[in-house]
Amino acid sequence: MSKVGNFDNDDGVYKTLLESTKAIPWKIDWASMKFSYIGPQIEALLGWSADSWVSVEDWAMRMHPDDRERVVNFCVTQSQAGIDHEADYRALTKDNGYVWIRDVVHVVRNSQGEAEALVGFMFDISERKKTEEKLLSLQKELEVLSFKDGLTNIANRRSFDAHFEAAWEQAQREQQPLSVLLFDVDFFKQYNDLYGHIQGDSCLIDIAQMLSLALDGPRDLVARYGGEEFIVLLPGANAEVAHKVAERCQRLIQKKSIVHALSPFNRHVTVSIGAGTVVPDEAALHTDFLNAVDQQLYAAKHHGRNRIEHVAATRVTQSP
């Protein structure tokens, strides 16, 4: 007799109810690990006829290879422990496609409490998975956008803070140098007043591109720090390397030749740079170091702008 017609104690009404649902009912004998029943709906969904589902081996081999080991191990372990469970996986179709399935499994016990059979339902959750994947993709896009400056398309302050904290902890742990460059566009308010905010935005975009071109370390990062301020993170860079990167940034911006009629520096846009290099002690605060770099930027602006001021310390310890 076909598995379709071999469900224990079934009557016409019960069988009709089972086989009229979208969920696919099934039953496996515990002792033989063979299917004693599977709903005929399985053929419409996966292409495999009900008669072709002989044992749990057929179930396992008709599962996507990337899901097989995880799902089979989980279901076997749960079943042996007598625990009802469910599992999501990609079931292979006869034409080499796949359908996302949720298998809901109940362990049937005899009067002695011993496992007698497994019964369950297979549900087609492909549409639900598509929706989940779209939501996950959207979430990842939003996460990327939340770490990117909307104007210049480089990292934003939030992204810098996250990278800087990780780099600081690594520098503390490995006792390696870490450098930061803080930039301010000279006379930018006057530039905006003279050329307008649209041209001002274009100027910031150009500077962001030039700063990005100046970096070559695998973990180097340039971010918009706020307004006309930019910041560069140079993990592993000593003072000499950091100063060379700062000079390279200046040269690239000068080469871009962004006209600024109110600038005293050949009527072109320039930047002031505060730089700092440190090997932080375990008790050091990264905020103290950033404040020191900010003071160097202030000094560069105070001493005439279009220059680099650099503080280099072997150690930075926590402020009293």
Steps between C-alpha positions, in 0.01 A plus 500: 500500500621852418624720783225742406240247609683344790453751784424325830133511612404743230150531372374675192430831668832512686696407189317764295579768758868409509539495125305818431732723701804679358705353781637156415440237772740211546579215737821302559517170685765535772628140490551482123554869431273461197212715387165337574320799354562825315234725353455499123546880499875430510506423129343833402748686718828318435431273203580178688209256517376385840608143422861613453531609867612170649726586795663787684788460254273633224409795720867576574623461141221726367632783710734775381862389568572823688216429745522121522754441777366772728134403466544122507723515810258732676190295419662168588626635834164652591307189394727269697444719806126482444470876449247649260673740265498685170761574236524727197692379194508501122341186357622404153243467223510229236598759237807610702342805657418542868214605726534638851333257741413519867472150650302483826566170678319328786640191675229237561556273801342171600351422841848424635620843396720364223520673161268329257479735204568848372211694352505845359415753235709659227412862426607693192657819643665624179303826489573564865872442435495741205346764723756432774786524248365830366471637854851379583637661183321825584635486855855456370453794261374715786794393715741598223324833457508564876881477487540712186494876460208592277683782321854378442428125493792428734470374858314719747576590863319190627707276278824668607412461867442125456822445302703721731384318812595163348837632381571655841432173681727313260777760543471464878505122483790471256684818608511629145486861381178663386470834321214738429485801269232765553429743211321831482434678169657846526262797470209274407234739632632765265497243217133420568409868526673577170403199287185369668423177681466286187853588395605456863364145497690433177819623667453259791439211262824581313698514824354168617612340173852641531535377857382154395763491226773582753441185704664168423492296823252209507336632818532872429173692516391849400178640642307822502524611861244777476444811289826580322706271725640165386691238695739224393574189704839334444528179707859382536647823360784664691558876509720502189246310292214715629683821409566371148131415458404849621741658249361277224149619586611863476667443163196329351269779615739759361517308172119502481525882488156585635470877445434710811525870418500601867783267604843653560663178377523557125121539493447126536340278762741366764470300820642523849601170657536388860682167528574264784679170553489285811565158646225495765542358848237259628345773715503761224183670381454543129312824567818650650688415183233648272499815711877524455460469123226763506738733685754450221237600244426810706872578505525459120216748451638736765846500338372607159311204348605287201745311719550179700542488877594157637514365853682169545510316830637160589224461759172667586369429848168577660445858603496564878 
